[in-house]
Amino acid sequence: MQERYCDYDCYRQQATMEIFWPYRSSLEAITALTAISAWSLMMQMGALSRSLTEAYLRAHDLLTTEGGDG
């Protein structure tokens, strides 16, 4: 499909906009932003669960080396 432009400046503006915002429809944009958001949340929750697991294991090791219930 060939698009028509009014002149070189119009073409340059359209080409620049496609580089920075390649989504033609709002549904594509919403889908991409939702995927990025979900991935970011997943990474944060993974880091939090690793931190909590490490803290639990350290506390458990302290209890067993100091003669606790362990």
TORPA-4810 file (N, C-alpha, C, O; in nm, 3 decimals):
<nodes>
NODE_1_0.084_-0.118_0.000_0.000_0.000_0.000_0.088_0.124_0.000_0.177_0.138_0.084_M
NODE_2_0.064_0.212_-0.092_0.144_0.333_-0.104_0.065_0.450_-0.046_-0.050_0.474_-0.083_Q
NODE_3_0.129_0.524_0.046_0.064_0.639_0.106_0.109_0.766_0.035_0.221_0.775_-0.016_E
NODE_4_0.021_0.864_0.032_0.055_0.991_-0.031_0.085_1.093_0.077_0.022_1.094_0.183_R
NODE_5_0.180_1.178_0.050_0.220_1.284_0.142_0.215_1.416_0.068_0.230_1.421_-0.054_Y
NODE_6_0.195_1.524_0.143_0.182_1.653_0.077_0.316_1.702_0.023_0.321_1.762_-0.085_C
NODE_7_0.425_1.678_0.096_0.558_1.716_0.049_0.662_1.642_0.134_0.628_1.553_0.211_D
NODE_8_0.786_1.680_0.118_0.894_1.613_0.190_0.878_1.627_0.341_0.903_1.531_0.415_Y
NODE_9_0.838_1.744_0.387_0.823_1.765_0.531_0.714_1.675_0.590_0.730_1.621_0.700_D
NODE_10_0.604_1.659_0.518_0.498_1.568_0.564_0.551_1.425_0.573_0.525_1.355_0.670_C
NODE_11_0.624_1.383_0.471_0.681_1.247_0.470_0.777_1.229_0.587_0.772_1.128_0.656_Y
NODE_12_0.863_1.327_0.608_0.961_1.319_0.718_0.890_1.312_0.853_0.930_1.234_0.940_R
NODE_13_0.787_1.391_0.871_0.712_1.389_0.997_0.644_1.254_1.017_0.648_1.199_1.127_Q
NODE_14_0.583_1.200_0.913_0.517_1.070_0.922_0.618_0.960_0.953_0.592_0.873_1.036_Q
NODE_15_0.733_0.962_0.886_0.836_0.860_0.909_0.890_0.869_1.051_0.916_0.766_1.113_A
NODE_16_0.908_0.990_1.102_0.957_1.008_1.239_0.856_0.957_1.339_0.894_0.893_1.437_T
NODE_17_0.730_0.984_1.318_0.627_0.937_1.409_0.620_0.784_1.410_0.596_0.725_1.516_M
NODE_18_0.640_0.720_1.297_0.636_0.574_1.292_0.755_0.511_1.366_0.744_0.400_1.418_E
NODE_19_0.866_0.581_1.370_0.982_0.531_1.444_0.952_0.532_1.594_0.979_0.435_1.664_I
NODE_20_0.897_0.644_1.643_0.874_0.658_1.787_0.743_0.594_1.833_0.732_0.555_1.949_F
NODE_21_0.643_0.584_1.746_0.516_0.523_1.783_0.469_0.438_1.666_0.391_0.486_1.583_W
NODE_22_0.516_0.313_1.656_0.489_0.229_1.539_0.348_0.169_1.536_0.314_0.099_1.441_P
NODE_23_0.267_0.194_1.637_0.135_0.131_1.644_0.032_0.218_1.572_0.018_0.337_1.600_Y
NODE_24_-0.037_0.158_1.479_-0.135_0.233_1.400_-0.270_0.244_1.470_-0.342_0.341_1.449_R
NODE_25_-0.305_0.147_1.551_-0.435_0.153_1.618_-0.416_0.162_1.769_-0.312_0.124_1.822_S
NODE_26_-0.517_0.211_1.836_-0.508_0.223_1.981_-0.510_0.085_2.047_-0.453_0.069_2.155_S
NODE_27_-0.573_-0.013_1.985_-0.574_-0.148_2.042_-0.433_-0.207_2.046_-0.395_-0.271_2.144_L
NODE_28_-0.355_-0.186_1.940_-0.216_-0.233_1.940_-0.135_-0.164_2.049_-0.054_-0.228_2.116_E
NODE_29_-0.156_-0.035_2.067_-0.083_0.040_2.169_-0.119_-0.009_2.308_-0.032_-0.029_2.393_A
NODE_30_-0.249_-0.029_2.333_-0.293_-0.077_2.464_-0.238_-0.216_2.492_-0.198_-0.246_2.604_I
NODE_31_-0.237_-0.301_2.391_-0.184_-0.437_2.407_-0.036_-0.434_2.441_0.010_-0.507_2.530_T
NODE_32_0.040_-0.351_2.370_0.184_-0.342_2.396_0.211_-0.286_2.535_0.297_-0.339_2.607_A
NODE_33_0.141_-0.181_2.574_0.163_-0.122_2.706_0.121_-0.218_2.818_0.184_-0.221_2.923_L
NODE_34_0.015_-0.295_2.796_-0.027_-0.393_2.895_0.077_-0.503_2.911_0.105_-0.547_3.022_T
NODE_35_0.133_-0.549_2.800_0.236_-0.653_2.806_0.360_-0.602_2.880_0.417_-0.675_2.961_A
NODE_36_0.400_-0.480_2.854_0.516_-0.422_2.922_0.489_-0.408_3.071_0.575_-0.438_3.154_I
NODE_37_0.369_-0.362_3.105_0.332_-0.346_3.245_0.329_-0.481_3.318_0.379_-0.491_3.430_S
NODE_38_0.272_-0.582_3.256_0.265_-0.714_3.318_0.404_-0.773_3.337_0.433_-0.833_3.441_A
NODE_39_0.490_-0.755_3.239_0.627_-0.806_3.251_0.701_-0.736_3.364_0.774_-0.799_3.440_W
NODE_40_0.682_-0.605_3.375_0.748_-0.529_3.481_0.699_-0.575_3.619_0.779_-0.593_3.710_S
NODE_41_0.568_-0.593_3.633_0.513_-0.640_3.760_0.566_-0.779_3.794_0.599_-0.807_3.909_L
NODE_42_0.575_-0.866_3.695_0.626_-1.001_3.717_0.771_-0.996_3.767_0.808_-1.070_3.858_M
NODE_43_0.851_-0.908_3.707_0.991_-0.898_3.750_1.001_-0.846_3.893_1.083_-0.894_3.970_M
NODE_44_0.918_-0.750_3.929_0.919_-0.697_4.066_0.875_-0.802_4.166_0.935_-0.815_4.273_Q
NODE_45_0.771_-0.877_4.134_0.724_-0.980_4.225_0.826_-1.093_4.238_0.841_-1.151_4.346_M
NODE_46_0.896_-1.125_4.132_1.001_-1.226_4.139_1.114_-1.182_4.230_1.165_-1.262_4.310_G
NODE_47_1.154_-1.056_4.219_1.260_-1.004_4.306_1.215_-1.003_4.451_1.293_-1.036_4.541_A
NODE_48_1.090_-0.964_4.475_1.038_-0.962_4.612_1.034_-1.103_4.671_1.073_-1.122_4.786_L
NODE_49_0.988_-1.200_4.595_0.981_-1.336_4.648_1.120_-1.393_4.675_1.140_-1.466_4.772_S
NODE_50_1.217_-1.360_4.589_1.355_-1.405_4.615_1.409_-1.342_4.743_1.474_-1.409_4.823_R
NODE_51_1.382_-1.214_4.762_1.431_-1.146_4.882_1.368_-1.204_5.008_1.437_-1.227_5.108_S
NODE_52_1.237_-1.229_5.004_1.171_-1.287_5.121_1.220_-1.428_5.150_1.235_-1.466_5.266_L
NODE_53_1.244_-1.505_5.047_1.295_-1.642_5.066_1.435_-1.638_5.127_1.464_-1.715_5.219_T
NODE_54_1.520_-1.550_5.078_1.655_-1.538_5.134_1.650_-1.493_5.279_1.726_-1.544_5.362_E
NODE_55_1.562_-1.399_5.312_1.550_-1.352_5.451_1.502_-1.466_5.541_1.553_-1.482_5.652_A
NODE_56_1.406_-1.545_5.495_1.357_-1.657_5.573_1.468_-1.760_5.595_1.485_-1.810_5.707_Y
NODE_57_1.544_-1.791_5.491_1.650_-1.890_5.505_1.761_-1.841_5.598_1.817_-1.920_5.675_L
NODE_58_1.793_-1.712_5.592_1.894_-1.659_5.685_1.845_-1.667_5.829_1.921_-1.704_5.918_R
NODE_59_1.718_-1.631_5.853_1.664_-1.638_5.988_1.662_-1.782_6.037_1.691_-1.809_6.153_A
NODE_60_1.628_-1.875_5.950_1.625_-2.016_5.987_1.767_-2.065_6.020_1.786_-2.141_6.115_H
NODE_61_1.865_-2.023_5.942_2.004_-2.062_5.970_2.050_-2.006_6.104_2.121_-2.074_6.178_D
NODE_62_2.011_-1.881_6.136_2.050_-1.823_6.265_1.988_-1.901_6.379_2.056_-1.925_6.479_L
NODE_63_1.863_-1.941_6.366_1.799_-2.017_6.473_1.865_-2.153_6.494_1.883_-2.197_6.607_L
NODE_64_1.902_-2.218_6.386_1.962_-2.352_6.402_2.104_-2.343_6.453_2.147_-2.432_6.526_T
NODE_65_2.180_-2.238_6.418_2.318_-2.230_6.467_2.322_-2.181_6.612_2.420_-2.206_6.682_T
NODE_66_2.215_-2.110_6.658_2.214_-2.064_6.795_2.137_-2.158_6.888_2.114_-2.126_7.004_E
NODE_67_2.098_-2.274_6.837_2.031_-2.374_6.922_1.883_-2.350_6.938_1.826_-2.381_7.042_G
NODE_68_1.821_-2.296_6.837_1.677_-2.269_6.844_1.596_-2.395_6.816_1.644_-2.507_6.833_G
NODE_69_1.473_-2.375_6.773_1.381_-2.487_6.751_1.418_-2.572_6.632_1.387_-2.692_6.632_D
NODE_70_1.481_-2.517_6.531_1.511_-2.576_6.404_1.536_-2.718_6.400_1.562_-2.773_6.293_G
</nodes>
